[in-house]
Amino acid sequence: MFGGNVYMAIQHFSLRIDRSLLGKLHFIADYEGRSVNGEVLALIRDAIEKYEEKHGKIEPVPPKKRK
């Protein structure tokens, strides 16, 4: 994901999502043969790829620490 550097570790991320939207996400994930988590990761990867095609490669930055 980030070229094997220290940011490669799996991170936990919470998401607030409308129940209807979550239901649709479950539908798509089932259709694609993925878990909801897998579907979200696929969508994020696709969005980043499209962004980088248009704006250039993004250099990963460490996530901000909570206070």
C-alpha positions in Angstrom: 0.0 0.0 0.0 2.7 2.5 1.0 5.7 0.8 -0.6 6.6 -1.4 2.4 7.6 1.4 4.8 6.6 1.9 8.4 3.1 3.1 7.4 2.3 -0.4 6.1 0.9 -1.6 9.4 -2.9 -2.1 9.4 -4.6 0.9 11.1 -8.1 0.9 12.7 -10.4 3.6 11.3 -14.0 4.3 12.6 -16.6 5.6 10.2 -20.0 7.1 10.9 -22.4 6.1 8.1 -26.1 6.4 7.4 -27.9 3.0 7.8 -29.3 3.2 4.3 -25.9 3.9 2.8 -24.4 1.0 4.8 -27.1 -1.3 3.5 -26.2 -0.4 -0.1 -22.5 -0.9 0.7 -23.3 -4.4 2.0 -25.2 -5.1 -1.2 -22.3 -4.0 -3.4 -19.8 -5.9 -1.3 -21.9 -9.1 -1.5 -22.2 -8.6 -5.3 -18.4 -8.2 -5.6 -17.7 -11.1 -3.4 -16.0 -9.0 -0.7 -16.5 -8.2 2.9 -17.7 -4.6 3.6 -14.2 -3.8 4.9 -12.7 -5.2 1.6 -15.2 -3.2 -0.4 -14.3 0.0 1.4 -10.6 -0.6 0.9 -11.2 -1.3 -2.9 -13.2 2.0 -3.2 -10.5 3.9 -1.3 -7.7 2.4 -3.5 -9.7 3.3 -6.7 -10.3 6.9 -5.5 -6.6 7.3 -4.7 -5.5 5.9 -8.0 -7.9 8.3 -9.9 -6.7 11.2 -7.8 -3.0 10.3 -8.5 -3.7 10.0 -12.3 -5.0 13.5 -12.3 -2.8 15.2 -9.7 0.4 13.1 -9.5 1.7 10.6 -7.0 0.9 11.3 -3.3 3.7 10.7 -0.8 2.3 9.0 2.3 2.2 11.1 5.5 1.8 9.6 8.9 -1.7 9.8 10.4 -2.1 12.5 13.0 -2.1 11.4 16.5 -5.1 12.0 18.7 -4.7 14.2 21.7 
